[in-house]
């Protein structure tokens, strides 16, 4: 086929090709110059997803209220029209199984559907079963509660202020002849409890400041150069500003096969091929640029040591205070200072757990007699929290010594 394409006289025949699996094509077919133009059909945005959901739930008597569909549309970023259709069908089946547990859908009497309800729990159950098709696009942006969003907004805004200017603009702009890159790192970021990967990156990708960008993510697992070339090609050919997100870039060496020298070399060549393109290479790491593998340092090196990087800082006291003020300021204001002092340098998971436990206890404080008992319980929770923090610090010190 390639030989036939090369022998065609330009202007005589127009070749149009279509695929929904770009990564599976032979790289020789997708190299620059083979096709003059590449057009990508993007996944629907929030409004489009809601419109699709309205179509597939049109016959429902309940469960398709505008507020509910708005919520589902926000949670289904990355879903195609076909994914959303399948999601609606699965949601309906989940509702049937919940309300008629001992009957199949074909045995439910028509009259019983008059009182039939589709609840949010049915949507959630369906979303656990129906996942979006893997297209290489990021599905990492998340909608956090207002309290969590506010807690991390200071860090997110500091990162946004440092990102290359072109990524903020609505109109596609040129990155010049340089390589647009940025590294966000969190010292000692763990695989499972990392503020960077669980909260900062998702909130950054989902921020309104980056709404005019499309993010492509390098997925976990061994790196296959053909798939990575396709991913880079998608980012380069995107009609919007694009972000190529490379998670845990400091561990990238673990994803190449032992003894394979070609894949790492071709991987770096693909990154270098983005020089001059309107694509931001965004990396995350548990180490600074200076401690990255030697081959990767030139990708993220800037004029100064921090011009192309940001170290995730601990949450400040004012941010922690604002996080707890809602549950403590009105009834237990004297306890607020103690909470802030005890939680200094705590990770966000500990803050979430502590606030959840204290919030449940505070809900019972209605009269003065119960309020005194609640205060005692809250202090007991804080004592236990302080002991746990001391235990963890001692363990870390022993490990490092």
KASULBEL-V827513 format. One record per helix or strand of 2 or more residues. SS is the DSSP state (alpha for helix, beta for strand). FROM is the first residue (numbers start at 0). TO is the last residue. Records with the same first field share a line. If there is no record, write none. Layout:
# KASULBEL-V827513
SS: FROM-TO ; FROM-TO
This chain:
# KASULBEL-V827513
alpha: 1-6 ; 21-23 ; 26-29 ; 45-55 ; 65-74 ; 80-98 ; 104-106 ; 109-114 ; 119-128 ; 145-161 ; 164-167 ; 194-204 ; 207-209 ; 224-236 ; 248-254 ; 261-271 ; 288-290 ; 293-299 ; 316-327 ; 333-341 ; 347-361 ; 367-399
beta: 180-184 ; 212-216 ; 240-245 ; 278-284 ; 308-310
